[in-house]
Amino acid sequence: MKKLVFICIIILMSMSSFAQTGVDTIHYRKVYYFGGTGLSFPLGKTKDALTTKPFTGSMGLDISLKNPKYYLQPTLYMMSFGYNQLEEDTEYNRILKNARSTMYILSLAGGIRKQLQRLNTYAYIGPAGALNVEPRAQDDAANSTVNLSYEYSISPAFKFGIGSDYKFKGFFLGMEAGYMHNFRKIQGNPVHVLSIMVGLKSDITKLSDKVVEVISK
């Protein structure tokens, strides 16, 4: 946990150093949709239970605030992992190896960015919630079958990241590195994950204005 606090302080210091003068003409009063894909890498003891598997995906919004160098970033991530069961579960009579596990992470982060003509750099940080899906197996000797089922749990999480994107005509192409800490242990181990993703971002401001207009009627 001390390492996590230290990393958070470094990220916050980096974010506060993103001084920006002038008007951000790309993000001023804009709402963007973005989607990405990549891989998630378990760190430290997390690797005892989880391994990297294709793929990690994300979809979310980039909502500029009154000062466009600040933004809100609600994002849903789907992280897929290889899964090794380390602890016995009394409700099941088999221990799984080389299975798959999934985490769905809803992040409600805020961020800061700097526009360098068409290139943008940014950093974000914020709380998240995780839906954890863990596989289990039950051997039915009478029928010579193994029944696969899943255990679901919900836990708080925390996420931050840095990245950059470049504006082409009609869309942005970007790359992001993010860190996620899940406050629920998986098979007795803490959960620390590094994700590397690439993706596209597009302007949906007109669509969002229409939605607001319909709701407000």
Number of C-alpha atoms within 10 A of each C-alpha: 7 7 8 11 10 10 14 15 12 12 18 15 11 14 19 12 10 16 10 12 9 6 12 18 12 15 22 15 14 19 22 19 17 22 19 20 21 19 18 26 21 20 16 12 13 19 19 17 23 27 20 18 17 13 14 23 21 20 18 19 20 23 22 20 15 10 13 20 21 19 23 19 21 17 19 20 19 18 25 23 23 17 24 22 21 15 12 12 12 7 9 14 14 16 16 18 13 13 15 17 21 19 21 19 25 23 23 19 20 18 22 23 24 20 23 11 11 12 16 19 18 21 25 23 24 17 16 22 20 23 18 20 18 20 19 19 17 16 15 11 8 6 7 8 10 13 12 12 12 11 10 11 11 15 14 15 20 21 23 23 20 20 18 19 21 18 17 10 5 8 15 20 17 21 18 19 17 18 20 21 21 22 16 17 13 20 18 14 16 18 22 20 21 16 20 18 20 19 18 18 22 17 19 15 15 11 11 14 13 11 11 11 10 9 8 7 5
